[in-house]
Amino acid sequence: MTPEENKKFMNDFIEKVINKKNLDAANELVSEDFIEEVPFPGQGPGREGLKFVLNSMFTGFSDMIWTIDEQIAEGEKVVTRFTWTGTHQGEFMGIPATGKKVEVWGVVIDVVRNGLFSESRMIMDSVGLLQQLGVMP
């Protein structure tokens, strides 16, 4: 796949899996042996580990929407600067629902290999998220 095709692939992943909250779509788009370079707490290996994290986010922020702010691709790597917004309506990582609206920025380096989402390394403003939820000064 070309870098432009890889960008489109990752855009489709964000829309189909994250914004539509369709974990079943991940079965078609994510490699079974997916690698998360910086796993979230409690994240297991592979595609199922990614689905666990996404489900945790969907539980905590059922109205979560990701927006792509900027994207660059080279070879099989796609770098995306994103913002996600949502309302904390359910438990998330042990934090009970606060009802607070959040806006979180991040950058992710994803790898599309053999037509599948294969690897990811995400940097997200976790401190800002915790501050917005009121659990960290």
C-alpha positions in Angstrom: 0.0 0.0 0.0 1.2 3.5 -0.7 1.6 6.1 2.1 -1.7 7.8 0.9 -3.5 4.5 1.0 -2.2 3.9 4.5 -3.5 7.3 5.7 -6.9 6.5 4.2 -6.8 3.1 5.9 -6.1 4.7 9.3 -8.8 7.3 8.8 -11.2 4.5 8.0 -10.2 2.7 11.2 -10.8 5.8 13.3 -14.2 6.3 11.7 -15.4 2.7 11.6 -14.0 1.3 14.8 -13.6 4.3 17.2 -16.2 6.9 16.1 -18.9 4.3 15.3 -17.8 2.2 18.4 -17.8 -0.9 16.3 -15.3 -3.4 17.8 -16.4 -6.1 15.4 -14.9 -4.0 12.6 -11.6 -4.3 14.3 -11.6 -8.0 13.5 -11.4 -7.1 9.7 -8.9 -4.2 10.1 -6.5 -5.2 12.9 -3.8 -7.9 12.8 -4.4 -10.7 15.2 -0.9 -10.3 16.5 -1.2 -6.4 16.8 1.6 -4.8 18.9 0.9 -1.8 21.2 4.4 -0.4 21.9 3.2 1.5 24.9 0.3 -0.5 26.3 -2.4 1.0 28.5 -2.7 -0.4 32.0 -4.4 -3.8 31.8 -4.0 -4.1 28.1 -3.3 -7.7 26.9 -1.5 -8.7 23.7 -2.8 -8.6 20.2 -6.0 -7.5 18.6 -8.0 -8.5 21.7 -5.8 -6.3 23.8 -6.6 -3.3 21.6 -10.3 -4.1 21.6 -10.1 -4.2 25.5 -8.7 -0.7 25.6 -11.2 0.6 23.1 -14.0 -1.0 25.0 -12.8 0.7 28.2 -12.8 4.0 26.5 -16.3 3.5 25.0 -17.5 2.5 28.5 -16.0 5.6 30.1 -16.9 8.0 27.3 -19.8 6.6 25.3 -20.0 9.8 23.2 -16.3 9.9 22.4 -15.4 11.3 19.0 -11.9 11.4 17.5 -10.9 14.2 15.1 -7.8 14.0 12.9 -5.9 17.3 13.2 -2.9 16.5 11.1 -1.5 13.4 9.4 1.8 12.4 7.8 2.7 9.1 6.2 5.9 7.5 5.0 6.2 3.9 3.9 4.0 1.8 6.2 4.0 4.3 9.0 1.2 6.9 9.6 1.6 9.7 12.2 -1.7 11.2 13.3 -2.1 14.2 15.6 -5.6 13.9 17.0 -8.1 15.3 19.5 -10.8 13.3 21.1 -13.7 14.7 23.0 -16.3 13.0 25.2 -18.3 13.1 28.4 -17.2 10.9 31.3 -20.4 8.9 31.7 -19.1 5.5 32.9 -16.2 4.0 34.8 -12.8 4.5 33.1 -9.6 3.0 34.5 -11.1 2.7 38.0 -12.4 6.3 38.0 -16.2 6.5 38.5 -18.2 8.6 36.1 -17.9 12.4 36.8 -20.2 13.7 34.1 -17.4 16.0 33.0 -16.7 16.9 29.4 -13.1 16.4 28.2 -10.9 17.3 25.3 -7.7 15.3 25.0 -4.9 15.7 22.4 -2.5 13.1 21.3 -0.1 11.8 18.6 0.0 8.2 17.4 2.5 6.4 15.1 0.7 3.5 13.5 2.0 0.8 11.2 -0.2 -0.6 8.3 1.4 -3.9 7.2 -0.1 -6.3 4.7 -3.3 -4.3 4.6 -3.9 -4.5 8.4 -3.3 -2.2 11.4 -0.3 -4.0 12.9 1.5 -1.7 15.4 0.9 1.5 17.4 2.7 3.8 19.7 0.5 6.5 21.2 1.4 9.6 23.2 -1.7 11.1 24.8 -2.2 13.9 27.3 -3.1 11.6 30.2 -2.3 14.2 32.8 -4.6 16.7 31.1 -7.4 14.1 31.0 -7.0 13.4 34.7 -7.0 17.1 35.5 -10.2 17.6 33.4 -11.8 14.7 35.3 -10.9 16.4 38.6 -8.8 13.5 39.9 -5.5 15.3 39.6 -4.6 18.9 40.5 
